[in-house]
Amino acid sequence: MDPTTVVILMLIALIVMVVIGIHIGISLGITALVGTWMMFGTYELAAGQVGSTSFFALRNFVFAVIPLFVLMGEFVSRSGSAGDLYRVMNFAMKRVPGRLAVATVAGNAIFAAVTGTSLASAAAFSRLAYPEMINAGYSRKFALGSVAGSACLGMLIPPSVLLIIWGIVTEISIGFLFLAGILPGIILASLMAVYSSGTAMIWPEVAPSTEASGADKLSLQEIISGGGVIALIFVVLGTIWGGLTTPSEAAAIGALGGLILALIKGVRWDGIREAIIDSGKVIAPILFLLLTAQMYARLLTTGGIVGLITDTITGSGFDPNVAILVMIIIWLILGMLLDSGSIILLTVPIFWPIAQSFGYNEYSFAIIGILAIEAGLLTPPVGLLVYAVKGSVPDKSVQLSEIFAGSIPYWILMLIVLGLVWILPGLATEPITWSTGINFNHQIGFDWRN
């Protein structure tokens, strides 16, 4: 059968399987195997092709990044350092209007850089920050929105699992992706903090100035624990930024630092063992997804469908701005239905070559994609972060509509930063230039003067 026809049939089959609820990894694997079988005509040849893809994919040293960063986050989370970090942030901002909400944003930004995932941050701060804000008289909608909205920083601020997956799928530098996410992440966190504080100043009834106790003093253990988390982030990202380590080596340093922090906090062997087991439960599905995604990408390449789509779009004179806008809309829609990793694995193998054909900077495009997918996590009716917050807050009377309503301003801020990176790709590439001296001006993207 014609390879292009086979790929189109397999794409349709993949969409159908995902819609009816078959696990995305199984769907990718089945379509890759069956599609390759139909192309080559023999099962043995197809199995050999799929097997070799799997073997060489998992041997890639870069795959060690995900397990090590997940393990680091698990150690820190189990040590209770997230609570200490929140109290340190709260103390440092005691003169700031709406300080509990601002501390939630700051704490989430730092904790997200440890865990690398938004869902972990949402779960942690739903239990830590939400009760404090409610006890201080904060509006329930405002408190829920600050927790859910700022948890999205986990997808952007490095070391983000999504950035790692994007780097593996597209085969570009994960270290450069980490650097590209820093400035947009700082801008987004700053905008969220300004919104939280500004809301408290304009509408004091939403965030009263008389706040919960616990911000007047800190214990030495809280200072050491919270400061340790911040130091760990600087060590991990600093060694990558300074060119001293690869992302995999920095992840190993981070995992060791997380272990030391857990031991200092009193976590013993049983806790360490549970952290390792829980990490495995997180890592195995991710690696399985990446494995089947490699098979899926090989099918697309062998069938020539990516080249056909790229040539059709570029040859038709399609406006590059419109093409990127269509991709963003698709990401937002998929964000209502699927988890972030699955969205990357499904769309990036097709979208990536199209963006390259338009000459858009690869790192700026990656940050745009992450921001769009990140915003999808808060987009109704099925924003996964909203459900994570709903399931984690101690108050079971909380409604999904309250979380969605409270997180809308943060969703808008994410789209604003996305637009900034789209218009000014240097926001993503400048940190790479500062660190490596590589100048991206010749790849800045579209000429916005035309």
C-alpha positions in Angstrom: 0.0 0.0 0.0 1.1 3.5 -0.7 3.1 4.9 2.4 1.3 8.2 2.4 -2.1 6.4 2.4 -1.0 4.2 5.2 0.1 7.1 7.4 -3.2 9.0 6.8 -5.1 5.8 7.8 -3.0 5.4 10.9 -3.5 9.0 11.9 -7.2 8.6 11.6 -7.0 5.4 13.6 -4.9 7.1 16.3 -7.4 9.9 16.7 -10.3 7.4 17.0 -8.5 5.3 19.6 -7.6 8.4 21.7 -11.2 9.7 21.5 -12.7 6.3 22.6 -10.3 6.3 25.6 -7.5 3.9 24.7 -4.3 4.9 26.5 -2.2 7.3 24.3 0.9 5.1 24.6 -0.8 2.0 23.5 -2.5 3.9 20.7 0.8 5.2 19.4 2.4 1.8 19.6 -0.4 0.0 17.8 -0.6 2.5 15.0 3.2 2.5 14.6 3.4 -1.3 14.4 0.4 -1.8 12.2 1.3 1.1 9.9 4.9 -0.2 9.5 3.5 -3.7 8.8 1.2 -2.4 6.1 4.1 -0.5 4.5 6.6 -3.3 4.4 4.1 -6.2 3.9 5.6 -8.5 6.4 5.2 -8.6 10.2 8.8 -9.7 10.8 10.2 -6.7 9.0 7.8 -4.4 10.8 8.6 -5.9 14.2 12.3 -5.5 13.5 11.9 -1.9 12.5 9.9 -1.1 15.6 12.2 -3.0 17.8 15.3 -1.3 16.5 13.7 2.1 17.0 12.8 1.2 20.6 16.3 -0.2 21.3 18.2 2.8 20.0 15.7 5.3 21.5 16.0 4.1 25.1 19.8 3.9 24.8 20.0 7.6 24.4 21.8 9.1 27.4 19.4 12.0 27.4 16.6 9.7 28.7 18.3 9.7 32.1 17.3 13.3 32.6 13.6 12.5 33.3 14.1 9.8 36.0 16.7 11.9 37.8 14.7 15.1 37.9 11.6 13.3 39.0 13.6 11.6 41.7 14.9 15.0 42.9 11.4 16.4 43.0 10.1 13.3 44.9 12.9 13.7 47.6 12.2 17.3 48.1 8.4 16.9 48.2 8.6 14.0 50.7 11.0 16.0 52.9 8.3 18.6 53.6 10.5 21.4 52.2 7.6 22.7 50.1 5.9 23.9 53.3 9.1 25.4 54.6 9.6 27.2 51.3 6.1 28.6 51.4 6.6 29.9 54.9 10.0 31.5 53.9 8.3 33.2 51.0 5.4 34.4 53.2 7.9 35.8 55.7 9.9 37.6 53.0 6.8 39.3 51.6 5.1 40.3 54.8 4.8 43.9 53.8 3.4 43.1 50.3 -0.3 43.5 49.8 -1.9 40.1 49.4 1.3 38.5 50.5 -0.2 35.0 50.9 -1.2 35.0 47.2 2.1 36.5 46.1 4.0 33.9 48.3 2.0 31.2 46.6 3.1 32.4 43.2 6.7 32.7 44.4 6.7 29.4 46.2 5.1 27.7 43.3 7.6 29.1 40.9 10.5 27.8 42.9 8.9 24.5 43.8 7.9 24.0 40.2 11.6 24.3 39.3 12.3 21.3 41.6 9.4 19.0 40.7 9.3 20.0 37.0 5.6 19.3 36.8 2.5 21.5 37.4 0.4 18.7 38.9 2.8 18.2 41.7 2.9 21.9 42.5 -0.9 22.2 42.3 -1.3 19.2 44.7 1.3 20.6 47.2 0.1 24.2 47.4 -3.6 23.2 47.4 -2.9 21.6 50.8 -0.4 24.3 52.0 -1.5 27.7 50.7 -5.2 27.4 50.3 -6.0 26.7 54.0 -3.8 29.6 55.1 -5.5 32.0 52.7 -9.0 30.9 53.8 -8.0 31.3 57.5 -6.8 34.9 56.6 -10.2 35.8 55.1 -9.2 35.6 51.5 -12.0 35.1 48.9 -12.3 31.4 48.1 -12.3 32.1 44.3 -9.2 34.3 44.6 -7.3 31.7 46.7 -8.2 28.8 44.4 -7.2 30.8 41.3 -3.8 31.8 42.7 -3.0 28.1 43.5 -4.2 26.7 40.2 -2.9 29.6 38.0 0.6 29.7 39.5 1.0 25.9 39.4 1.2 26.3 35.6 4.7 27.7 36.1 5.9 24.1 36.5 5.6 23.5 32.8 7.8 26.5 31.9 10.4 27.1 34.6 13.2 24.6 34.1 13.8 21.8 34.8 10.4 21.1 33.3 9.5 17.6 32.3 7.6 19.0 29.3 10.8 20.9 28.1 12.7 17.6 28.4 10.0 15.7 26.4 10.0 18.4 23.8 13.8 18.2 23.5 13.7 14.5 23.1 11.0 14.5 20.4 12.6 17.3 18.4 16.2 16.3 19.1 17.3 19.8 20.0 19.4 20.8 23.1 17.5 20.3 26.4 20.1 22.6 28.1 19.2 25.4 25.6 15.5 24.7 26.2 16.0 25.2 29.9 17.7 28.5 29.3 15.0 29.5 26.8 12.3 29.0 29.5 14.0 31.1 32.2 13.2 34.7 31.0 9.5 34.0 29.9 9.1 32.0 33.2 10.3 35.0 35.2 8.1 37.4 33.3 5.1 35.2 33.8 5.7 34.7 37.5 6.3 38.5 37.9 3.0 39.3 36.1 1.1 36.8 38.3 2.6 38.3 41.5 1.8 41.8 40.3 -1.8 40.8 39.5 -2.2 39.1 42.9 -0.8 42.1 44.8 -2.7 44.6 42.7 -6.0 42.8 43.2 -5.4 42.9 47.0 -4.8 46.7 46.8 -7.8 47.5 44.6 -10.3 45.1 46.3 -9.1 44.7 49.9 -12.2 42.5 50.7 -10.8 39.8 48.3 -7.4 39.6 50.2 -7.6 41.3 53.7 -4.4 42.9 55.0 -4.8 41.0 58.3 -3.2 37.7 57.4 -2.7 34.4 59.0 -0.1 33.9 61.7 3.2 32.3 61.0 4.8 35.1 59.0 6.3 36.9 62.1 9.1 34.4 62.7 10.9 31.5 61.2 12.6 28.5 62.8 16.2 27.7 61.9 15.0 24.4 60.4 12.5 26.3 58.1 15.2 28.7 57.0 17.7 25.8 56.2 15.0 23.7 54.5 13.5 26.5 52.4 16.9 28.0 51.6 18.1 24.5 50.7 15.4 24.2 48.0 16.4 27.6 46.5 20.1 26.7 46.7 19.4 23.4 44.9 17.7 25.2 42.0 20.6 27.6 41.6 23.1 24.7 41.7 21.2 22.7 39.1 20.4 25.5 36.7 23.7 27.3 37.4 25.8 24.4 36.3 23.8 24.0 33.1 23.9 27.8 32.4 27.6 28.0 33.1 28.4 25.1 30.8 29.8 23.0 33.6 27.4 20.1 33.2 25.0 18.5 30.7 21.3 18.4 31.7 21.7 14.7 32.6 24.7 15.4 34.9 22.9 18.4 36.5 19.9 16.1 37.1 22.2 13.6 38.9 23.5 16.5 41.0 19.9 17.6 41.7 18.9 14.1 42.7 21.8 13.8 45.1 21.0 17.3 46.5 17.4 16.3 47.0 18.5 13.2 48.8 20.8 15.2 51.1 18.0 17.6 51.8 15.6 14.8 52.6 18.1 13.2 55.0 18.6 16.6 56.8 14.8 16.9 57.2 14.7 13.6 58.9 13.5 11.3 56.1 14.7 7.8 56.8 15.2 4.7 54.7 11.5 3.8 54.4 10.8 7.2 53.2 13.7 7.1 50.7 12.5 3.7 49.4 9.0 5.0 49.0 10.3 8.1 47.1 12.2 5.8 44.7 9.2 3.6 44.2 6.8 6.5 43.6 9.3 8.0 41.2 9.3 4.8 39.2 5.5 4.9 39.0 5.8 8.4 37.5 8.8 7.6 35.2 7.6 4.3 33.7 4.5 5.8 31.9 6.5 8.8 30.7 9.3 6.6 29.2 6.7 4.3 27.7 5.0 7.3 26.0 8.4 8.5 24.7 9.2 5.1 23.4 5.9 4.7 21.4 6.3 8.3 20.3 9.6 7.5 18.7 7.9 4.6 16.8 5.1 7.0 15.7 7.6 9.6 14.6 9.5 7.0 12.6 6.2 6.0 10.9 5.5 9.6 9.9 9.0 10.0 8.5 8.9 6.7 6.6 5.5 7.5 5.1 6.6 11.0 4.1 3.5 12.6 5.5 5.4 15.3 7.4 7.2 16.4 4.2 4.0 16.3 2.3 2.2 18.5 4.8 5.1 20.9 5.0 5.5 21.2 1.3 1.7 21.7 0.9 1.5 24.5 3.4 4.6 26.3 2.4 3.9 25.9 -1.3 0.4 27.3 -1.0 1.6 30.6 0.3 0.0 30.1 3.7 0.8 33.0 5.9 3.3 31.9 8.7 1.5 34.0 11.3 -1.8 32.2 10.6 -0.1 28.8 10.6 1.3 29.4 14.1 -2.0 30.8 15.3 -3.8 27.6 14.1 -1.2 25.5 16.0 -1.8 27.5 19.1 -5.6 27.1 18.8 -5.2 23.3 18.3 -3.0 23.1 21.4 -5.5 25.0 23.5 -8.3 22.7 22.4 -6.3 19.5 23.0 -5.4 20.9 26.4 -9.0 20.6 27.4 -9.0 16.9 26.5 -5.5 15.4 27.0 -2.5 15.6 29.3 0.4 17.8 28.2 2.9 15.1 27.4 0.5 13.4 25.1 -0.3 16.6 23.3 3.4 17.1 22.6 3.9 13.5 21.4 0.8 13.8 19.1 1.4 17.2 17.5 5.0 18.2 17.7 6.3 15.6 15.1 3.9 17.3 12.6 4.0 20.9 13.7 7.8 21.1 14.3 8.9 20.7 10.6 6.2 23.2 9.5 7.6 25.8 11.9 11.1 25.1 10.7 10.1 25.5 7.1 8.9 29.0 8.0 12.2 29.9 9.5 10.9 30.3 13.0 13.4 30.1 15.8 13.3 26.6 17.2 13.6 27.6 20.9 11.1 30.4 20.7 8.6 28.1 19.0 9.2 25.5 21.7 8.3 28.1 24.5 5.3 29.2 22.5 4.1 25.6 22.3 4.7 25.0 26.1 2.8 28.1 27.0 -0.1 27.2 24.8 -0.3 23.7 26.2 0.2 25.1 29.7 -2.8 27.4 29.2 -4.8 24.4 28.0 -4.4 22.9 31.5 -6.7 25.7 32.8 -9.1 25.8 29.9 -12.6 24.5 30.6 -14.3 22.1 30.6 -11.4 19.6 31.3 -8.4 21.6 32.6 -6.4 18.9 34.3 -4.8 21.4 36.8 -8.3 22.5 37.9 -9.2 18.8 38.7 -5.9 18.4 40.5 -6.6 21.3 42.7 -10.2 20.1 43.3 -8.9 16.8 44.4 -6.2 18.1 46.6 -7.8 21.0 48.6 -9.0 20.0 52.1 -12.3 21.8 51.6 -14.5 19.3 49.6 -17.2 21.9 49.1 -15.1 23.6 46.5 -16.7 23.7 43.1 -14.9 23.3 39.7 -16.6 26.5 38.5 -14.9 28.5 41.3 -11.4 27.2 40.4 -12.0 27.9 36.7 -13.3 31.4 37.4 -10.4 32.3 39.8 -7.8 31.0 37.3 -9.1 33.0 34.3 -6.8 36.0 35.0 -3.8 33.7 35.1 -4.9 32.0 31.9 -5.0 35.5 30.3 -1.5 36.3 31.6 -0.1 33.1 30.0 -1.5 34.1 26.7 0.0 37.5 27.0 3.4 36.1 27.7 2.9 33.7 24.7 2.2 36.7 22.5 5.3 38.4 23.8 7.5 35.5 22.9 5.8 35.2 19.5 6.4 38.8 18.7 9.8 39.0 20.5 11.5 35.6 20.1 14.6 37.1 21.8 12.8 36.6 25.1 13.6 32.9 24.7 16.9 33.1 22.8 18.7 35.9 24.7 19.4 33.7 27.8 21.1 31.2 25.5 23.1 34.0 24.0 24.2 35.3 27.4 25.3 31.8 28.4 26.9 30.5 25.3 27.6 33.5 23.1 25.6 32.0 20.3 23.8 34.8 18.4 20.3 34.0 17.2 19.6 37.3 15.5 19.8 35.7 12.1 17.0 33.3 13.1 14.8 35.7 15.0 11.7 34.4 13.2 9.3 36.4 11.1 10.0 40.0 9.8 7.3 41.8 11.7 7.8 45.0 9.6 6.2 43.5 6.6 
